[in-house]
C-alpha cells in the first residue's frame, strides 16, 4: 500500500499546484464520462481496481476505464493536485494531508486495515521486548509505518529510540537488500514487500519470518480490534460532481474487494499484470497477511478519528496539522 520513497514530508512540500479537471466528460451535462481513471500504489490496493477494469464494472457510467499505478510522491502529487485521476487508493493519513491542504477530495472507504509486520532472521523473537538493543530498519521516516511503530512501542513502555537502534531507509526495497546482504536482521515491512523479501531470502537459503504482527500489538495496547485504518480510496473533486458515477464506483469496489479475498490466486495474477516487478505469488500470499475489508468512510470514521488523534499527538504534520472535518468523509 506504500510505494517506494513515499514520505509525508515530501508530499506536504509538493502540495503546491492548482487543481484542474481530470475526468474527461462529453459535456458538463453528460452523466456518462468518456473516461474514468483509477489510480493505485503497488500494493494489495491494486487488486480490486484491476478487477473492476478487467470486468468492465463501470461500463454503465463510463465509456472507458483505465488503471494507473503511482510509485512516488511526485506522481501522487500530480495525480491529485492536477486531477489526473478520479478515484485514488491512498494511505488514510495522506488523504487527510491533501484534504487539509485544500484539495476538496472525499474519502469513500477504508479497505486495508493491516499490512505491517516486523520481519526478522531471528525466529526466536516473540515480542518487541525480545528485540531490545537490536537494530531495526524502518521505511518512510515520519510516515504512517514509522509513527504507528512508535505508538506501539510506547504502549509497551518501550522507548523506541533508546531501546532500539532504529535506522531509517527510503523504501522497503532497501530493507530487503540489507536483510539479504547481511547488514541487518530486523525490519518493519509492509505487504506485499514483506512477502517479496521472504521469498527472495528463501532463494538465497536465508530464513526470514514475520515475527511481530503490528496490528495485534495495536489492538492489545489501544483496547481495540487488532487492526487500524491504513488506507482506502478517495474521490477527487471533478468526479464528485457526478454522484451517480461515485455511487457506481463504491458498489463495484465493495464487490471487487470481496472477490479478491475469495479468489487470491486470480487476484494476484491480475494485479501482477498492472504492477510490474511484483510476482503474482507475492500478491496472493500477501493477502493472507492483509486485513482487506471495504468499509465506508462513515462506518470507518470512529476508527479513523481515533488513529488520527494518536498521530497528531506525535506529529501534527502527519495528517496535515489537524483532524479533518466532517466533509472529509463521504456520505
C-alpha positions in Angstrom: 0.0 0.0 0.0 3.1 2.3 0.2 5.2 2.8 -2.9 8.9 3.3 -2.8 10.1 6.6 -1.4 6.6 7.8 -0.3 7.3 10.1 2.6 4.9 12.5 4.2 7.3 15.5 4.3 7.8 15.2 0.6 4.1 15.0 -0.1 3.5 18.1 2.1 6.1 20.2 0.3 4.8 19.1 -3.1 1.2 20.3 -2.5 1.6 23.4 -4.5 -0.1 23.1 -7.8 -3.7 24.2 -8.6 -6.5 21.7 -9.4 -7.6 21.1 -12.9 -10.3 18.9 -14.3 -9.3 15.2 -14.6 -12.4 13.3 -15.7 -13.0 13.5 -19.4 -16.7 14.3 -19.8 -18.5 14.5 -23.1 -20.1 17.7 -21.7 -20.8 19.2 -18.3 -24.4 17.9 -18.6 -23.4 14.4 -19.6 -24.0 11.7 -16.9 -21.5 9.4 -18.6 -17.9 10.4 -18.8 -15.8 9.5 -21.8 -13.1 8.1 -19.4 -12.7 7.3 -15.7 -9.2 6.9 -14.4 -8.4 4.8 -11.3 -5.0 5.1 -9.5 -3.3 2.8 -7.1 0.1 2.1 -5.5 1.9 -1.2 -5.9 0.0 -2.9 -3.0 -3.0 -5.1 -2.4 -5.0 -2.0 -3.2 -4.3 -2.5 -6.9 -6.2 -5.8 -6.9 -9.8 -4.6 -6.7 -9.2 -1.7 -9.1 -7.6 -4.2 -11.6 -10.6 -6.4 -11.3 -13.0 -3.6 -11.9 -11.2 -2.6 -15.1 -10.9 -6.2 -16.4 -14.6 -7.0 -15.7 -15.9 -3.7 -17.1 -17.8 -3.0 -13.8 -18.2 0.7 -14.6 -19.3 0.4 -18.1 -22.8 1.7 -17.3 -21.4 5.0 -16.1 -18.2 5.4 -18.2 -17.3 4.8 -21.8 -13.7 3.8 -20.8 -12.0 3.0 -17.6 -8.2 2.9 -17.1 -5.9 2.0 -14.1 -2.6 3.7 -13.5 -0.1 2.8 -10.8 1.7 5.5 -8.8 5.1 4.8 -7.4 6.5 8.0 -5.9 5.4 11.3 -4.2 5.8 13.3 -7.5 3.3 11.0 -9.2 0.9 11.1 -6.4 1.0 14.9 -6.1 0.4 15.3 -9.8 -2.4 12.8 -9.8 -4.3 14.6 -7.0 -3.4 18.2 -7.4 -3.7 18.2 -11.2 -6.8 15.9 -11.3 -5.1 13.2 -13.4 -7.4 10.6 -11.9 -10.8 10.3 -10.4 -10.5 7.6 -7.8 -7.2 7.1 -6.0 -6.1 4.5 -3.5 -4.1 6.2 -0.8 -2.9 5.9 2.8 -5.7 7.4 5.0 -3.4 9.9 6.8 -2.0 11.1 3.4 -5.6 11.6 2.2 -6.1 13.8 5.3 -3.0 15.8 4.4 -4.2 16.6 0.9 -7.7 17.5 2.3 -6.2 19.8 5.0 -4.1 21.5 2.3 -7.2 22.5 0.4 -7.9 19.6 -2.1 -11.6 19.1 -1.9 -11.5 15.3 -2.1 -13.6 12.9 -0.1 -12.6 9.6 1.5 -15.0 7.0 0.2 -13.9 4.0 2.2 -11.1 2.2 4.1 -10.2 -1.1 2.6 -6.8 -2.0 4.1 -6.8 -2.5 7.9 -3.4 -4.1 8.5 -0.2 -4.7 6.4 2.6 -4.1 8.9 4.9 -6.7 10.3 8.4 -6.9 11.8 10.4 -9.4 9.7 13.5 -11.0 11.2 16.1 -13.6 10.7 15.9 -14.4 14.4 12.9 -16.8 14.7 13.0 -16.8 18.5 11.7 -13.3 18.6 8.1 -13.2 20.0 7.7 -9.7 21.3 9.1 -6.2 21.0 10.9 -6.7 24.3 12.8 -9.5 22.7 14.3 -7.0 20.3 15.7 -4.5 22.8 19.2 -3.4 22.0 18.9 -4.5 18.4 19.0 -2.7 15.1 15.7 -2.4 13.2 15.3 -0.8 9.8 12.2 1.3 9.3 10.9 2.8 6.0 9.4 6.2 5.4 10.6 8.3 8.3 7.7 10.3 9.8 5.1 8.4 7.8 2.4 6.0 8.9 4.6 2.9 9.4 7.1 4.8 11.5 4.5 6.6 13.6 2.4 3.5 14.3 5.5 1.6 15.3 6.5 4.4 17.8 2.9 4.4 19.2 3.0 0.6 19.7 6.4 0.8 21.4 5.3 3.5 23.8 2.2 1.4 24.6 4.5 -1.4 25.6 6.6 1.1 27.7 9.4 0.8 25.3 11.4 3.9 24.3 11.9 3.3 20.6 15.0 5.5 20.2 16.6 4.3 23.4 15.7 0.7 23.5 16.3 0.0 19.7 18.9 1.1 17.2 16.4 2.5 14.7 17.8 3.2 11.3 15.6 4.8 8.6 15.7 3.8 5.0 13.9 5.3 2.0 11.9 2.2 1.0 11.0 -1.4 1.8 13.4 -2.4 -1.0 16.3 -1.0 1.0 15.2 -3.2 3.9 15.1 -6.3 1.7 18.6 -5.5 0.3 20.1 -5.1 3.8 18.4 -8.3 5.1 19.7 -10.3 2.2 23.1 -8.7 2.3 23.7 -9.5 5.9 23.9 -5.9 7.2 20.6 -6.2 9.1 18.5 -8.8 10.8 15.2 -7.0 11.5 13.0 -4.7 9.6 9.5 -3.2 9.7 7.9 -4.3 6.5 4.7 -3.6 4.5 2.8 -6.1 2.4 3.4 -7.2 -0.3 7.1 -6.1 0.3 7.3 -8.4 3.3 6.3 -11.4 1.2 8.7 -10.4 -1.6 11.6 -10.2 1.0 10.7 -13.6 2.5 10.6 -15.3 -1.0 13.9 -13.7 -2.1 15.5 -14.8 1.1 14.4 -18.4 0.6 16.0 -18.4 -2.9 19.3 -17.5 -1.2 18.9 -20.1 1.6 18.1 -17.4 4.2 15.1 -17.8 6.5 13.0 -14.7 7.2 9.8 -14.7 9.2 7.1 -12.3 10.3 7.8 -12.3 14.0 5.6 -9.5 15.2 2.2 -8.5 14.0 1.9 -4.8 14.5 -1.9 -4.9 14.1 -2.2 -7.3 17.1 0.1 -5.1 19.1 -2.1 -2.1 18.3 -5.3 -3.8 19.3 -3.9 -5.1 22.6 -2.4 -1.7 23.5 -5.2 0.5 22.4 -8.0 -1.8 23.6 -9.5 -2.0 20.1 -9.7 -4.6 17.4 -6.4 -5.9 16.1 -6.5 -3.6 13.0 -6.3 0.0 12.1 -7.5 2.1 9.1 -4.3 2.1 6.9 -5.6 3.0 3.5 -8.7 3.5 1.3 -10.0 5.3 -1.8 -10.6 9.0 -2.3 -12.8 10.6 -5.0 -11.3 13.7 -6.5 -13.3 17.0 -6.9 -14.3 16.6 -10.6 -15.9 13.2 -10.3 -17.7 14.3 -7.2 -19.8 16.5 -9.4 -21.4 13.2 -10.7 -22.8 11.3 -7.8 -24.1 8.5 -9.9 -20.6 7.7 -11.0 -19.3 7.8 -7.4 -22.1 5.5 -6.2 -21.4 3.1 -9.1 -17.7 3.0 -8.1 -18.5 2.4 -4.4 -20.7 -0.5 -5.1 -18.4 -2.0 -7.6 -15.4 -1.6 -5.4 -17.0 -3.4 -2.5 -17.8 -6.3 -4.8 -14.3 -6.3 -6.2 -12.6 -6.4 -2.7 -14.9 -9.3 -1.8 -13.9 -11.2 -5.0 -10.2 -10.6 -4.3 -10.4 -12.1 -0.8 -12.3 -15.1 -2.1 -10.0 -15.6 -5.2 -6.5 -14.8 -4.0 -4.7 -16.6 -6.8 -6.7 -15.0 -9.6 -6.4 -11.6 -7.9 -2.7 -11.9 -7.6 -2.3 -12.8 -11.3 -4.5 -9.8 -12.3 -2.6 -7.4 -10.1 0.8 -8.5 -11.4 -0.4 -7.6 -14.9 -0.6 -4.0 -13.8 2.1 -3.8 -11.2 5.4 -4.6 -13.0 8.2 -6.2 -11.0 6.0 -7.8 -8.3 5.2 -11.5 -8.9 1.6 -12.7 -8.7 2.5 -15.1 -5.9 3.7 -12.2 -3.7 0.3 -10.6 -4.1 -1.5 -13.9 -3.5 0.5 -14.7 -0.3 0.4 -11.2 1.0 -3.4 -11.4 1.1 -3.0 -14.0 3.9 -1.4 -11.3 5.9 -3.5 -8.3 4.9 -6.7 -7.3 6.6 -8.7 -6.4 3.4 -12.2 -5.2 4.2 -14.0 -2.4 2.3 -15.8 -0.3 4.9 -17.5 3.0 4.1 -15.9 6.2 5.3 -18.8 6.9 7.6 -18.5 3.4 9.2 -14.8 3.9 9.5 -15.0 7.4 10.9 -14.6 6.4 14.6 -11.5 4.3 13.9 -10.0 7.0 11.7 -10.6 9.8 14.3 -9.0 7.5 16.9 -5.9 6.9 14.8 -5.7 10.5 13.6 -5.9 11.7 17.2 -3.0 9.5 18.1 -0.9 10.5 15.1 -1.5 14.2 15.6 -0.3 14.0 19.2 3.1 12.7 17.9 3.4 14.7 14.7 0.7 17.1 13.6 2.1 17.2 10.0 1.3 13.5 9.7 -2.3 14.4 9.0 -1.9 18.0 7.8 -1.9 19.7 11.1 -5.4 18.9 12.4 -8.2 16.4 12.3 -10.1 16.7 9.0 -13.7 17.9 9.4 -16.9 16.0 8.6 -16.7 17.0 4.9 -13.7 14.7 4.5 -15.9 11.7 5.0 -18.1 10.8 2.0 -21.8 10.5 2.8 
